[in-house]
Amino acid sequence: MSQTLNVLSIDFDYFQKVSKDVLMNCYPARLDLSTELSIFTWSGYYNNPNSAKELQTVGILEDELNHLKI
C-alpha cells in the first residue's frame, strides 16, 4: 500500500518572531542572494558581537507553526 505525503512550502520568514529593529539592523535587504554571498553576509552579522546579540533574540512563532501540525 502506498502513502501520499502532502508538503506545503512556506517562506521561512513567516515563522520568525523578530522585532522590527532586528530586521532593520541585522537582516540583509530583501534580496535573493546566492548561497555563497548569503553565507558571507550572515557570517558578518553573526561575527559582529552587537548584531550577534540581537540575532539571539529571534524566535519562532509557535502558534503559526502549530497550526500546520496535524
SVG drawing of the C-alpha trace seen along z (x, -y; Angstrom):
<svg xmlns="http://www.w3.org/2000/svg" viewBox="-4 -49 37 51">
<polyline fill="none" stroke="black" stroke-width="0.4" points="0.0,0.0 1.5,-3.4 1.1,-6.5 0.8,-10.1 2.8,-12.8 1.5,-16.3 4.1,-19.1 3.4,-22.7 6.4,-25.0 6.2,-28.4 8.9,-31.0 10.8,-30.6 10.4,-34.3 6.7,-33.7 7.6,-31.8 10.2,-34.1 9.4,-36.1 11.6,-39.0 11.4,-42.7 11.4,-45.5 14.7,-46.8 16.5,-43.5 15.0,-43.2 16.3,-46.7 19.7,-46.3 20.7,-42.7 18.9,-41.3 20.2,-41.9 18.0,-43.9 15.2,-41.9 17.4,-40.4 17.7,-36.9 21.4,-36.2 23.4,-33.4 24.4,-30.7 28.0,-31.9 27.0,-35.6 24.4,-34.6 26.9,-32.7 29.4,-35.6 26.7,-38.1 25.3,-36.2 28.8,-35.3 29.4,-39.0 26.3,-39.5 27.0,-36.6 30.7,-37.5 29.8,-41.1 29.1,-41.0 26.4,-43.7 24.4,-42.1 25.0,-38.6 23.5,-39.6 20.4,-41.0 20.1,-37.9 19.9,-35.7 16.5,-37.4 15.0,-35.9 12.5,-33.1 9.7,-31.2 6.0,-31.9 4.8,-28.8 1.1,-29.3 1.6,-29.6 3.8,-26.5 1.3,-24.6 -1.5,-25.3 0.4,-23.3 0.8,-20.3 -1.9,-17.7"/>
</svg>
